[in-house]
Amino acid sequence: MGDDAVSASADAETDGAVSGNGFNHVTVLLHETVDMLAAGPGKLIVDCTLGGGGHTEFLLEQGATVWGIDRDPDARRAATLKLARFGSRFKVLAGNFQDVESILAQQGVSQVDGLLADLGVSSHQLDTASRGFSFREDGPLDMRMDTRAAFSARNLVNEAPEEEIADILWQFGEERASRAIARAIVKARSLAPITTTAQLARVVESVLPRKGRQHPGTRTFQALRIAVNGEMEALDALLDSSVRLLGKGGRMAVITFHSLEDRRVKQFFDLRSRPEIDRPEWPAPRPNPDYCFRLLSRKPVTAGEEELSTNPRSRSAKLRGVEKII
């Protein structure tokens, strides 16, 4: 994961603002993403991470029909109000994008023209203390993207074995002090349950004193969030579904914010965009049974200087896309 993961989390904590009952999220790589999806009239595009609806709004403005999926009820409510003017061309669907095939099947749809996934945590989720994603303001230790889910960060931190916590911090945060932090968490919870974000942040700081701008809890909070929400498993399921859901000529665009996600997307797209595969023990290359995509860019698309100057979060964003050709 490395430093890009940390910068993504740190930047996300500084952008966006929520006022009243609004849901505000600064959309990254907006024009690049919509261009990559080749949005237009007659096309059905599924925004698998609806969020604040920024990408969806622009896709709708290009004439496409867009169905937005989100497990966060705050996001669904806000998007419904924001995009009501598009009428029947916009539909909100509740659920986790890992279940996109079954969600669409319930609507009688088995093939679409486009899939979009803007991964990670939203500005709204970070800025709302009661959601428990951030150490910036004290709130309940929660981190659930779907507030109806039974398992939260509080459950994980207070109930998981020390070794499991350490593994999560290393695997999803590449936290070098994972074992020491896990030990400190277990010690702290033996005295009293860890129930707030501030409590957890103090536990991490007891192991890693704060130095400079970056909070020492950044990697820990990111890792716990990914684990609580099953983000990597969901991404793998979505990528697998894309092969079946996209019709010929259909496109998929994925925006990632740390290398753990980007690596998965890159490897998946690369494997399925090679007509042939080769191995040292083979006398010659062989047809690739997974070949079905064309890469829309050899390298990830990143933010330009203008966007970087107005939205620091975009610094870690990487956009990759493919077109279904078989």
Secondary structure, 3 states (H helix, E strand, C coil): CCHHHHHHHHHHCCCCCCCCCCCCCCCCCHHHHHHHHCCCCCCEEEECCCCCCHHHHHHHHCCCEEEEEECCHHHHHHHHHHCHHHHHHEEEEECCHHHHHHHHHCCCCCCEEEEEEECCCCHHHHHCHHHCCCCCCCCECCCCCCCCCCCCHHHHHHHCCHHHHHHHHHHHHCCCCHHHHHHHHHHHHHHCCCCEHHHHHHHHHHHCCCCCCCCCCHHHHHHHHHHHHCHHHHHHHHHHHHHHHEEEEEEEEEEECCHHHHHHHHHHHHHCCCCEECCCCCCCCEECCCCCEEECCCCCECCCHHHHHHCHHHHHCEEEEEEECC
